[in-house]
Amino acid sequence: MKEKSFTIEQFIEAYQKAAVSKAAESLKQTKDIEVGIAVTMLSVILIKKTEEILLGEEEK
């Protein structure tokens, strides 16, 4: 592996960029999970409502 020298300032800048990048990635994953949960909940609600409608039609 080739050695490379850098200043403390360069290291700090690169470290901050990496931290921001990782935080953004984590936020996106969290948002994806939240959207997935919302879609699942909506599906359950729609299934229950469909069942209510079908059972209501059976009674008529």
mmCIF file of the N, C-alpha and C atoms, coordinates in Angstrom:
data_MODEL
# 
_entry.id   MODEL 
# 
loop_
_atom_site.group_PDB 
_atom_site.id 
_atom_site.type_symbol 
_atom_site.label_atom_id 
_atom_site.label_alt_id 
_atom_site.label_comp_id 
_atom_site.label_asym_id 
_atom_site.label_entity_id 
_atom_site.label_seq_id 
_atom_site.pdbx_PDB_ins_code 
_atom_site.Cartn_x 
_atom_site.Cartn_y 
_atom_site.Cartn_z 
_atom_site.occupancy 
_atom_site.B_iso_or_equiv 
_atom_site.pdbx_formal_charge 
_atom_site.auth_seq_id 
_atom_site.auth_comp_id 
_atom_site.auth_asym_id 
_atom_site.auth_atom_id 
_atom_site.pdbx_PDB_model_num 
ATOM 1   N N  . MET A 1 1  ? 0.835   -1.179  0.000  1.00 0.00 ? 1  MET A N  1 
ATOM 2   C CA . MET A 1 1  ? 0.000   0.000   0.000  1.00 0.00 ? 1  MET A CA 1 
ATOM 3   C C  . MET A 1 1  ? 0.883   1.247   0.000  1.00 0.00 ? 1  MET A C  1 
ATOM 4   N N  . LYS A 1 2  ? 0.528   2.196   -0.822 1.00 0.00 ? 2  LYS A N  1 
ATOM 5   C CA . LYS A 1 2  ? 1.301   3.428   -0.958 1.00 0.00 ? 2  LYS A CA 1 
ATOM 6   C C  . LYS A 1 2  ? 0.960   4.394   0.178  1.00 0.00 ? 2  LYS A C  1 
ATOM 7   N N  . GLU A 1 3  ? 2.003   4.961   0.782  1.00 0.00 ? 3  GLU A N  1 
ATOM 8   C CA . GLU A 1 3  ? 1.777   5.923   1.852  1.00 0.00 ? 3  GLU A CA 1 
ATOM 9   C C  . GLU A 1 3  ? 1.497   7.292   1.265  1.00 0.00 ? 3  GLU A C  1 
ATOM 10  N N  . LYS A 1 4  ? 0.630   8.033   1.946  1.00 0.00 ? 4  LYS A N  1 
ATOM 11  C CA . LYS A 1 4  ? 0.301   9.385   1.512  1.00 0.00 ? 4  LYS A CA 1 
ATOM 12  C C  . LYS A 1 4  ? 0.246   10.256  2.757  1.00 0.00 ? 4  LYS A C  1 
ATOM 13  N N  . SER A 1 5  ? 0.805   11.434  2.646  1.00 0.00 ? 5  SER A N  1 
ATOM 14  C CA . SER A 1 5  ? 0.762   12.331  3.800  1.00 0.00 ? 5  SER A CA 1 
ATOM 15  C C  . SER A 1 5  ? -0.336  13.369  3.579  1.00 0.00 ? 5  SER A C  1 
ATOM 16  N N  . PHE A 1 6  ? -0.902  13.813  4.692  1.00 0.00 ? 6  PHE A N  1 
ATOM 17  C CA . PHE A 1 6  ? -1.945  14.829  4.627  1.00 0.00 ? 6  PHE A CA 1 
ATOM 18  C C  . PHE A 1 6  ? -1.906  15.623  5.916  1.00 0.00 ? 6  PHE A C  1 
ATOM 19  N N  . THR A 1 7  ? -2.502  16.800  5.861  1.00 0.00 ? 7  THR A N  1 
ATOM 20  C CA . THR A 1 7  ? -2.499  17.660  7.048  1.00 0.00 ? 7  THR A CA 1 
ATOM 21  C C  . THR A 1 7  ? -3.678  17.285  7.938  1.00 0.00 ? 7  THR A C  1 
ATOM 22  N N  . ILE A 1 8  ? -3.603  17.762  9.164  1.00 0.00 ? 8  ILE A N  1 
ATOM 23  C CA . ILE A 1 8  ? -4.703  17.548  10.111 1.00 0.00 ? 8  ILE A CA 1 
ATOM 24  C C  . ILE A 1 8  ? -5.984  18.172  9.552  1.00 0.00 ? 8  ILE A C  1 
ATOM 25  N N  . GLU A 1 9  ? -5.864  19.343  8.949  1.00 0.00 ? 9  GLU A N  1 
ATOM 26  C CA . GLU A 1 9  ? -7.032  20.020  8.388  1.00 0.00 ? 9  GLU A CA 1 
ATOM 27  C C  . GLU A 1 9  ? -7.679  19.175  7.284  1.00 0.00 ? 9  GLU A C  1 
ATOM 28  N N  . GLN A 1 10 ? -6.842  18.572  6.428  1.00 0.00 ? 10 GLN A N  1 
ATOM 29  C CA . GLN A 1 10 ? -7.372  17.708  5.369  1.00 0.00 ? 10 GLN A CA 1 
ATOM 30  C C  . GLN A 1 10 ? -8.082  16.495  5.976  1.00 0.00 ? 10 GLN A C  1 
ATOM 31  N N  . PHE A 1 11 ? -7.480  15.937  7.028  1.00 0.00 ? 11 PHE A N  1 
ATOM 32  C CA . PHE A 1 11 ? -8.090  14.794  7.690  1.00 0.00 ? 11 PHE A CA 1 
ATOM 33  C C  . PHE A 1 11 ? -9.442  15.178  8.297  1.00 0.00 ? 11 PHE A C  1 
ATOM 34  N N  . ILE A 1 12 ? -9.488  16.308  8.983  1.00 0.00 ? 12 ILE A N  1 
ATOM 35  C CA . ILE A 1 12 ? -10.737 16.764  9.613  1.00 0.00 ? 12 ILE A CA 1 
ATOM 36  C C  . ILE A 1 12 ? -11.814 16.990  8.550  1.00 0.00 ? 12 ILE A C  1 
ATOM 37  N N  . GLU A 1 13 ? -11.454 17.621  7.448  1.00 0.00 ? 13 GLU A N  1 
ATOM 38  C CA . GLU A 1 13 ? -12.406 17.884  6.372  1.00 0.00 ? 13 GLU A CA 1 
ATOM 39  C C  . GLU A 1 13 ? -12.946 16.567  5.792  1.00 0.00 ? 13 GLU A C  1 
ATOM 40  N N  . ALA A 1 14 ? -12.061 15.627  5.537  1.00 0.00 ? 14 ALA A N  1 
ATOM 41  C CA . ALA A 1 14 ? -12.469 14.334  4.993  1.00 0.00 ? 14 ALA A CA 1 
ATOM 42  C C  . ALA A 1 14 ? -13.343 13.577  5.994  1.00 0.00 ? 14 ALA A C  1 
ATOM 43  N N  . TYR A 1 15 ? -12.988 13.656  7.260  1.00 0.00 ? 15 TYR A N  1 
ATOM 44  C CA . TYR A 1 15 ? -13.750 12.987  8.316  1.00 0.00 ? 15 TYR A CA 1 
ATOM 45  C C  . TYR A 1 15 ? -15.160 13.563  8.410  1.00 0.00 ? 15 TYR A C  1 
ATOM 46  N N  . GLN A 1 16 ? -15.267 14.896  8.346  1.00 0.00 ? 16 GLN A N  1 
ATOM 47  C CA . GLN A 1 16 ? -16.574 15.551  8.401  1.00 0.00 ? 16 GLN A CA 1 
ATOM 48  C C  . GLN A 1 16 ? -17.434 15.164  7.194  1.00 0.00 ? 16 GLN A C  1 
ATOM 49  N N  . LYS A 1 17 ? -16.827 15.109  6.012  1.00 0.00 ? 17 LYS A N  1 
ATOM 50  C CA . LYS A 1 17 ? -17.565 14.702  4.812  1.00 0.00 ? 17 LYS A CA 1 
ATOM 51  C C  . LYS A 1 17 ? -18.071 13.269  4.961  1.00 0.00 ? 17 LYS A C  1 
ATOM 52  N N  . ALA A 1 18 ? -17.230 12.402  5.498  1.00 0.00 ? 18 ALA A N  1 
ATOM 53  C CA . ALA A 1 18 ? -17.624 11.005  5.701  1.00 0.00 ? 18 ALA A CA 1 
ATOM 54  C C  . ALA A 1 18 ? -18.776 10.912  6.705  1.00 0.00 ? 18 ALA A C  1 
ATOM 55  N N  . ALA A 1 19 ? -18.704 11.695  7.769  1.00 0.00 ? 19 ALA A N  1 
ATOM 56  C CA . ALA A 1 19 ? -19.752 11.680  8.801  1.00 0.00 ? 19 ALA A CA 1 
ATOM 57  C C  . ALA A 1 19 ? -21.076 12.177  8.232  1.00 0.00 ? 19 ALA A C  1 
ATOM 58  N N  . VAL A 1 20 ? -21.037 13.243  7.450  1.00 0.00 ? 20 VAL A N  1 
ATOM 59  C CA . VAL A 1 20 ? -22.255 13.782  6.841  1.00 0.00 ? 20 VAL A CA 1 
ATOM 60  C C  . VAL A 1 20 ? -22.837 12.770  5.862  1.00 0.00 ? 20 VAL A C  1 
ATOM 61  N N  . SER A 1 21 ? -21.977 12.139  5.080  1.00 0.00 ? 21 SER A N  1 
ATOM 62  C CA . SER A 1 21 ? -22.418 11.143  4.115  1.00 0.00 ? 21 SER A CA 1 
ATOM 63  C C  . SER A 1 21 ? -23.089 9.972   4.831  1.00 0.00 ? 21 SER A C  1 
ATOM 64  N N  . LYS A 1 22 ? -22.496 9.500   5.907  1.00 0.00 ? 22 LYS A N  1 
ATOM 65  C CA . LYS A 1 22 ? -23.040 8.374   6.663  1.00 0.00 ? 22 LYS A CA 1 
ATOM 66  C C  . LYS A 1 22 ? -24.363 8.770   7.321  1.00 0.00 ? 22 LYS A C  1 
ATOM 67  N N  . ALA A 1 23 ? -24.439 9.979   7.844  1.00 0.00 ? 23 ALA A N  1 
ATOM 68  C CA . ALA A 1 23 ? -25.677 10.450  8.476  1.00 0.00 ? 23 ALA A CA 1 
ATOM 69  C C  . ALA A 1 23 ? -26.797 10.538  7.440  1.00 0.00 ? 23 ALA A C  1 
ATOM 70  N N  . ALA A 1 24 ? -26.489 11.033  6.256  1.00 0.00 ? 24 ALA A N  1 
ATOM 71  C CA . ALA A 1 24 ? -27.488 11.133  5.189  1.00 0.00 ? 24 ALA A CA 1 
ATOM 72  C C  . ALA A 1 24 ? -27.971 9.736   4.781  1.00 0.00 ? 24 ALA A C  1 
ATOM 73  N N  . GLU A 1 25 ? -27.060 8.801   4.705  1.00 0.00 ? 25 GLU A N  1 
ATOM 74  C CA . GLU A 1 25 ? -27.412 7.421   4.348  1.00 0.00 ? 25 GLU A CA 1 
ATOM 75  C C  . GLU A 1 25 ? -28.334 6.818   5.408  1.00 0.00 ? 25 GLU A C  1 
ATOM 76  N N  . SER A 1 26 ? -28.022 7.044   6.677  1.00 0.00 ? 26 SER A N  1 
ATOM 77  C CA . SER A 1 26 ? -28.845 6.530   7.773  1.00 0.00 ? 26 SER A CA 1 
ATOM 78  C C  . SER A 1 26 ? -30.234 7.157   7.753  1.00 0.00 ? 26 SER A C  1 
ATOM 79  N N  . LEU A 1 27 ? -30.293 8.456   7.477  1.00 0.00 ? 27 LEU A N  1 
ATOM 80  C CA . LEU A 1 27 ? -31.574 9.159   7.414  1.00 0.00 ? 27 LEU A CA 1 
ATOM 81  C C  . LEU A 1 27 ? -32.427 8.595   6.287  1.00 0.00 ? 27 LEU A C  1 
ATOM 82  N N  . LYS A 1 28 ? -31.814 8.332   5.145  1.00 0.00 ? 28 LYS A N  1 
ATOM 83  C CA . LYS A 1 28 ? -32.540 7.775   4.005  1.00 0.00 ? 28 LYS A CA 1 
ATOM 84  C C  . LYS A 1 28 ? -33.086 6.390   4.362  1.00 0.00 ? 28 LYS A C  1 
ATOM 85  N N  . GLN A 1 29 ? -32.269 5.574   5.024  1.00 0.00 ? 29 GLN A N  1 
ATOM 86  C CA . GLN A 1 29 ? -32.724 4.240   5.427  1.00 0.00 ? 29 GLN A CA 1 
ATOM 87  C C  . GLN A 1 29 ? -33.891 4.346   6.408  1.00 0.00 ? 29 GLN A C  1 
ATOM 88  N N  . THR A 1 30 ? -33.803 5.304   7.331  1.00 0.00 ? 30 THR A N  1 
ATOM 89  C CA . THR A 1 30 ? -34.887 5.509   8.295  1.00 0.00 ? 30 THR A CA 1 
ATOM 90  C C  . THR A 1 30 ? -36.158 5.913   7.576  1.00 0.00 ? 30 THR A C  1 
ATOM 91  N N  . LYS A 1 31 ? -36.032 6.832   6.611  1.00 0.00 ? 31 LYS A N  1 
ATOM 92  C CA . LYS A 1 31 ? -37.197 7.277   5.830  1.00 0.00 ? 31 LYS A CA 1 
ATOM 93  C C  . LYS A 1 31 ? -37.786 6.109   5.058  1.00 0.00 ? 31 LYS A C  1 
ATOM 94  N N  . ASP A 1 32 ? -36.941 5.282   4.447  1.00 0.00 ? 32 ASP A N  1 
ATOM 95  C CA . ASP A 1 32 ? -37.417 4.112   3.698  1.00 0.00 ? 32 ASP A CA 1 
ATOM 96  C C  . ASP A 1 32 ? -38.205 3.175   4.617  1.00 0.00 ? 32 ASP A C  1 
ATOM 97  N N  . ILE A 1 33 ? -37.720 2.990   5.831  1.00 0.00 ? 33 ILE A N  1 
ATOM 98  C CA . ILE A 1 33 ? -38.399 2.117   6.802  1.00 0.00 ? 33 ILE A CA 1 
ATOM 99  C C  . ILE A 1 33 ? -39.748 2.731   7.185  1.00 0.00 ? 33 ILE A C  1 
ATOM 100 N N  . GLU A 1 34 ? -39.767 4.054   7.438  1.00 0.00 ? 34 GLU A N  1 
ATOM 101 C CA . GLU A 1 34 ? -41.012 4.728   7.805  1.00 0.00 ? 34 GLU A CA 1 
ATOM 102 C C  . GLU A 1 34 ? -42.038 4.617   6.684  1.00 0.00 ? 34 GLU A C  1 
ATOM 103 N N  . VAL A 1 35 ? -41.612 4.788   5.453  1.00 0.00 ? 35 VAL A N  1 
ATOM 104 C CA . VAL A 1 35 ? -42.517 4.670   4.303  1.00 0.00 ? 35 VAL A CA 1 
ATOM 105 C C  . VAL A 1 35 ? -43.048 3.239   4.210  1.00 0.00 ? 35 VAL A C  1 
ATOM 106 N N  . GLY A 1 36 ? -42.167 2.270   4.411  1.00 0.00 ? 36 GLY A N  1 
ATOM 107 C CA . GLY A 1 36 ? -42.585 0.868   4.379  1.00 0.00 ? 36 GLY A CA 1 
ATOM 108 C C  . GLY A 1 36 ? -43.638 0.565   5.431  1.00 0.00 ? 36 GLY A C  1 
ATOM 109 N N  . ILE A 1 37 ? -43.448 1.084   6.632  1.00 0.00 ? 37 ILE A N  1 
ATOM 110 C CA . ILE A 1 37 ? -44.417 0.881   7.710  1.00 0.00 ? 37 ILE A CA 1 
ATOM 111 C C  . ILE A 1 37 ? -45.744 1.543   7.360  1.00 0.00 ? 37 ILE A C  1 
ATOM 112 N N  . ALA A 1 38 ? -45.693 2.758   6.834  1.00 0.00 ? 38 ALA A N  1 
ATOM 113 C CA . ALA A 1 38 ? -46.919 3.473   6.455  1.00 0.00 ? 38 ALA A CA 1 
ATOM 114 C C  . ALA A 1 38 ? -47.686 2.721   5.377  1.00 0.00 ? 38 ALA A C  1 
ATOM 115 N N  . VAL A 1 39 ? -46.986 2.212   4.381  1.00 0.00 ? 39 VAL A N  1 
ATOM 116 C CA . VAL A 1 39 ? -47.638 1.453   3.302  1.00 0.00 ? 39 VAL A CA 1 
ATOM 117 C C  . VAL A 1 39 ? -48.273 0.182   3.863  1.00 0.00 ? 39 VAL A C  1 
ATOM 118 N N  . THR A 1 40 ? -47.570 -0.493  4.756  1.00 0.00 ? 40 THR A N  1 
ATOM 119 C CA . THR A 1 40 ? -48.111 -1.708  5.370  1.00 0.00 ? 40 THR A CA 1 
ATOM 120 C C  . THR A 1 40 ? -49.370 -1.395  6.178  1.00 0.00 ? 40 THR A C  1 
ATOM 121 N N  . MET A 1 41 ? -49.331 -0.326  6.958  1.00 0.00 ? 41 MET A N  1 
ATOM 122 C CA . MET A 1 41 ? -50.495 0.059   7.761  1.00 0.00 ? 41 MET A CA 1 
ATOM 123 C C  . MET A 1 41 ? -51.672 0.405   6.855  1.00 0.00 ? 41 MET A C  1 
ATOM 124 N N  . LEU A 1 42 ? -51.416 1.124   5.778  1.00 0.00 ? 42 LEU A N  1 
ATOM 125 C CA . LEU A 1 42 ? -52.469 1.479   4.834  1.00 0.00 ? 42 LEU A CA 1 
ATOM 126 C C  . LEU A 1 42 ? -53.079 0.219   4.218  1.00 0.00 ? 42 LEU A C  1 
ATOM 127 N N  . SER A 1 43 ? -52.250 -0.740  3.884  1.00 0.00 ? 43 SER A N  1 
ATOM 128 C CA . SER A 1 43 ? -52.738 -2.004  3.321  1.00 0.00 ? 43 SER A CA 1 
ATOM 129 C C  . SER A 1 43 ? -53.651 -2.714  4.308  1.00 0.00 ? 43 SER A C  1 
ATOM 130 N N  . VAL A 1 44 ? -53.256 -2.752  5.575  1.00 0.00 ? 44 VAL A N  1 
ATOM 131 C CA . VAL A 1 44 ? -54.076 -3.403  6.601  1.00 0.00 ? 44 VAL A CA 1 
ATOM 132 C C  . VAL A 1 44 ? -55.413 -2.688  6.736  1.00 0.00 ? 44 VAL A C  1 
ATOM 133 N N  . ILE A 1 45 ? -55.394 -1.367  6.742  1.00 0.00 ? 45 ILE A N  1 
ATOM 134 C CA . ILE A 1 45 ? -56.629 -0.582  6.844  1.00 0.00 ? 45 ILE A CA 1 
ATOM 135 C C  . ILE A 1 45 ? -57.537 -0.862  5.642  1.00 0.00 ? 45 ILE A C  1 
ATOM 136 N N  . LEU A 1 46 ? -56.953 -0.901  4.453  1.00 0.00 ? 46 LEU A N  1 
ATOM 137 C CA . LEU A 1 46 ? -57.748 -1.157  3.253  1.00 0.00 ? 46 LEU A CA 1 
ATOM 138 C C  . LEU A 1 46 ? -58.344 -2.563  3.266  1.00 0.00 ? 46 LEU A C  1 
ATOM 139 N N  . ILE A 1 47 ? -57.574 -3.536  3.738  1.00 0.00 ? 47 ILE A N  1 
ATOM 140 C CA . ILE A 1 47 ? -58.076 -4.907  3.829  1.00 0.00 ? 47 ILE A CA 1 
ATOM 141 C C  . ILE A 1 47 ? -59.253 -4.968  4.811  1.00 0.00 ? 47 ILE A C  1 
ATOM 142 N N  . LYS A 1 48 ? -59.112 -4.306  5.972  1.00 0.00 ? 48 LYS A N  1 
ATOM 143 C CA . LYS A 1 48 ? -60.190 -4.303  6.966  1.00 0.00 ? 48 LYS A CA 1 
ATOM 144 C C  . LYS A 1 48 ? -61.437 -3.619  6.406  1.00 0.00 ? 48 LYS A C  1 
ATOM 145 N N  . LYS A 1 49 ? -61.245 -2.498  5.708  1.00 0.00 ? 49 LYS A N  1 
ATOM 146 C CA . LYS A 1 49 ? -62.380 -1.765  5.137  1.00 0.00 ? 49 LYS A CA 1 
ATOM 147 C C  . LYS A 1 49 ? -63.057 -2.600  4.050  1.00 0.00 ? 49 LYS A C  1 
ATOM 148 N N  . THR A 1 50 ? -62.270 -3.279  3.236  1.00 0.00 ? 50 THR A N  1 
ATOM 149 C CA . THR A 1 50 ? -62.818 -4.148  2.193  1.00 0.00 ? 50 THR A CA 1 
ATOM 150 C C  . THR A 1 50 ? -63.642 -5.260  2.831  1.00 0.00 ? 50 THR A C  1 
ATOM 151 N N  . GLU A 1 51 ? -63.121 -5.835  3.891  1.00 0.00 ? 51 GLU A N  1 
ATOM 152 C CA . GLU A 1 51 ? -63.829 -6.897  4.605  1.00 0.00 ? 51 GLU A CA 1 
ATOM 153 C C  . GLU A 1 51 ? -65.153 -6.374  5.162  1.00 0.00 ? 51 GLU A C  1 
ATOM 154 N N  . GLU A 1 52 ? -65.126 -5.164  5.749  1.00 0.00 ? 52 GLU A N  1 
ATOM 155 C CA . GLU A 1 52 ? -66.352 -4.564  6.292  1.00 0.00 ? 52 GLU A CA 1 
ATOM 156 C C  . GLU A 1 52 ? -67.389 -4.372  5.194  1.00 0.00 ? 52 GLU A C  1 
ATOM 157 N N  . ILE A 1 53 ? -66.958 -3.890  4.046  1.00 0.00 ? 53 ILE A N  1 
ATOM 158 C CA . ILE A 1 53 ? -67.870 -3.657  2.922  1.00 0.00 ? 53 ILE A CA 1 
ATOM 159 C C  . ILE A 1 53 ? -68.465 -4.979  2.448  1.00 0.00 ? 53 ILE A C  1 
ATOM 160 N N  . LEU A 1 54 ? -67.618 -5.984  2.293  1.00 0.00 ? 54 LEU A N  1 
ATOM 161 C CA . LEU A 1 54 ? -68.096 -7.277  1.816  1.00 0.00 ? 54 LEU A CA 1 
ATOM 162 C C  . LEU A 1 54 ? -69.051 -7.923  2.821  1.00 0.00 ? 54 LEU A C  1 
ATOM 163 N N  . LEU A 1 55 ? -68.731 -7.830  4.112  1.00 0.00 ? 55 LEU A N  1 
ATOM 164 C CA . LEU A 1 55 ? -69.613 -8.399  5.130  1.00 0.00 ? 55 LEU A CA 1 
ATOM 165 C C  . LEU A 1 55 ? -70.925 -7.628  5.191  1.00 0.00 ? 55 LEU A C  1 
ATOM 166 N N  . GLY A 1 56 ? -70.847 -6.328  4.995  1.00 0.00 ? 56 GLY A N  1 
ATOM 167 C CA . GLY A 1 56 ? -72.071 -5.497  4.981  1.00 0.00 ? 56 GLY A CA 1 
ATOM 168 C C  . GLY A 1 56 ? -72.955 -5.855  3.799  1.00 0.00 ? 56 GLY A C  1 
ATOM 169 N N  . GLU A 1 57 ? -72.378 -6.168  2.652  1.00 0.00 ? 57 GLU A N  1 
ATOM 170 C CA . GLU A 1 57 ? -73.155 -6.548  1.476  1.00 0.00 ? 57 GLU A CA 1 
ATOM 171 C C  . GLU A 1 57 ? -73.790 -7.916  1.662  1.00 0.00 ? 57 GLU A C  1 
ATOM 172 N N  . GLU A 1 58 ? -73.116 -8.803  2.405  1.00 0.00 ? 58 GLU A N  1 
ATOM 173 C CA . GLU A 1 58 ? -73.662 -10.144 2.661  1.00 0.00 ? 58 GLU A CA 1 
ATOM 174 C C  . GLU A 1 58 ? -74.942 -10.050 3.484  1.00 0.00 ? 58 GLU A C  1 
ATOM 175 N N  . GLU A 1 59 ? -74.984 -9.095  4.415  1.00 0.00 ? 59 GLU A N  1 
ATOM 176 C CA . GLU A 1 59 ? -76.127 -8.954  5.305  1.00 0.00 ? 59 GLU A CA 1 
ATOM 177 C C  . GLU A 1 59 ? -77.360 -8.443  4.570  1.00 0.00 ? 59 GLU A C  1 
ATOM 178 N N  . LYS A 1 60 ? -77.170 -7.764  3.445  1.00 0.00 ? 60 LYS A N  1 
ATOM 179 C CA . LYS A 1 60 ? -78.299 -7.186  2.705  1.00 0.00 ? 60 LYS A CA 1 
ATOM 180 C C  . LYS A 1 60 ? -79.090 -8.215  1.972  1.00 0.00 ? 60 LYS A C  1 
# 
